[in-house]
Amino acid sequence: MEKTRIYNFAAGPSMLPLEVLERASSEMTNYKGSGMSVMEMSHRSKIYDSIFQDAKEKLKKILQVPDEYKILFLQGGATLQFAMVPMNLIPKTGRADYAVTGNFSENAFKEAKKYGEIRLAATSADKKHSYIPPQSQLALDAEASYFHYTANNTVYGTEWKYVPETGNIPIVCDMSSNILSKPVDVSKYGVIYAGAQKNMAPAGLTLVIIREDLAGHAFPYTPVMLDYAAMIKGDSMYNTPPCYNIYILGLVLDWIESMGGLAGMKAHNEAKAAVLYDVLDHSKLFIPHAESEARSLMNVTFRTGREELDEKFVKEATAKGFSNLKGHRATGGMRASIYNAMPMEGVRALAEFMKAFEQSNS
Ligand SMILES: *Cc1c(COP(=O)(O)O)cnc(C)c1O
């Protein structure tokens, strides 16, 4: 028997737009009269090349990527970028600055330490990563090869609302959990990277947008697969790329266009987040984790303050078709991940459930 689709609040992999899944399904066995699935195509074939170039062009257009930047479709997730970034960018001065505002930025910081002298430019660990350090708290090293930060902290539910001023020092940014959720000025960054599984495509594709002059300086021992210059030279096809995921990304980009591009996505995401934060602000039961100025539009974190009540909430929500609301083990409590593909009706339904739960548990 067919089960209707649930509201999936998972932190990642997460929801994809239903329109995208349906279109992929309709093209699954015979893509546009080719007699085969996109999964079965040679990555060097003419037909696949048009899918690949089309996805890249659409991304360039939607994110307004300037011409001096290259778009790469890689593998290994955001986590491999934690190593790839320093291996390519550190050799310049041997030093880099990191802001640690959550667990992924902590992981990036630790990984980078293998490759150079890594300084902590700022941290929010003193308050359980419930806030984002302001510009005035960034201790920047004038000799840093780059400054790294994580745009949205998926686990703690905080998001940077400003792009740090770093002078001539290139900014490297992990945008895994808020890429394509709002307009971004790509020209302010040296490297942007993101795993695909939150806002772009199935897991297995990693997007890198790099200012071209930053490539070509990797440590000599850098594996070719981890050398940005080699990936640029081969147009992400030094070896077989994650072909099907790139095709899905193209479909997701069409969907984003239909939603009014990134300005439309931003309005959609702000409206959704406001519904949940409004419930939290008027609640006597639920306690939000993030300070209000730092609230993420993508991951809404909260708790009741009583573990058994949190458990009861998650259990009852799951029974009603709101899945994956259990918070990360680092924070406990609850987390509602409301990426681009979560519809407003899912958020409204969750808000109603939260209010009803509060009524019957206070
Ligand atoms: C999910 C996530 C990661 C980890 O991504 P992988 O693709 O699993 O390596 C890294 N950074 C952020 C901000 C994330 O949200």
The ligand as an SDF file (V2000), in Angstrom:
LIG
                    3D

 15 15  0  0  0  0  0  0  0  0999 V2000
   26.1680   18.5690    6.4140 C   0  0  0  0  0  0  0  0  0  0  0  0
   27.2920   19.5160    6.5480 C   0  0  0  0  0  0  0  0  0  0  0  0
   28.6290   19.1280    6.3630 C   0  0  0  0  0  0  0  0  0  0  0  0
   29.0200   17.7000    6.0920 C   0  0  0  0  0  0  0  0  0  0  0  0
   28.8000   17.4480    4.7650 O   0  0  0  0  0  0  0  0  0  0  0  0
   29.2590   16.0730    4.0800 P   0  0  0  0  0  0  0  0  0  0  0  0
   28.8210   16.3230    2.6770 O   0  0  0  0  0  0  0  0  0  0  0  0
   28.5020   14.9850    4.7740 O   0  0  0  0  0  0  0  0  0  0  0  0
   30.7080   15.9420    4.2260 O   0  0  0  0  0  0  0  0  0  0  0  0
   29.6070   20.0820    6.4730 C   0  0  0  0  0  0  0  0  0  0  0  0
   29.3140   21.3550    6.7410 N   0  0  0  0  0  0  0  0  0  0  0  0
   28.0390   21.7610    6.9460 C   0  0  0  0  0  0  0  0  0  0  0  0
   27.7630   23.1870    7.2640 C   0  0  0  0  0  0  0  0  0  0  0  0
   27.0010   20.8500    6.8550 C   0  0  0  0  0  0  0  0  0  0  0  0
   25.7470   21.2480    7.0720 O   0  0  0  0  0  0  0  0  0  0  0  0
  1  2  1  0
  2  3  1  0
  2 14  2  0
  3  4  1  0
  3 10  2  0
  4  5  1  0
  5  6  1  0
  6  7  2  0
  6  8  1  0
  6  9  1  0
 10 11  1  0
 11 12  2  0
 12 13  1  0
 12 14  1  0
 14 15  1  0
M  END
$$$$
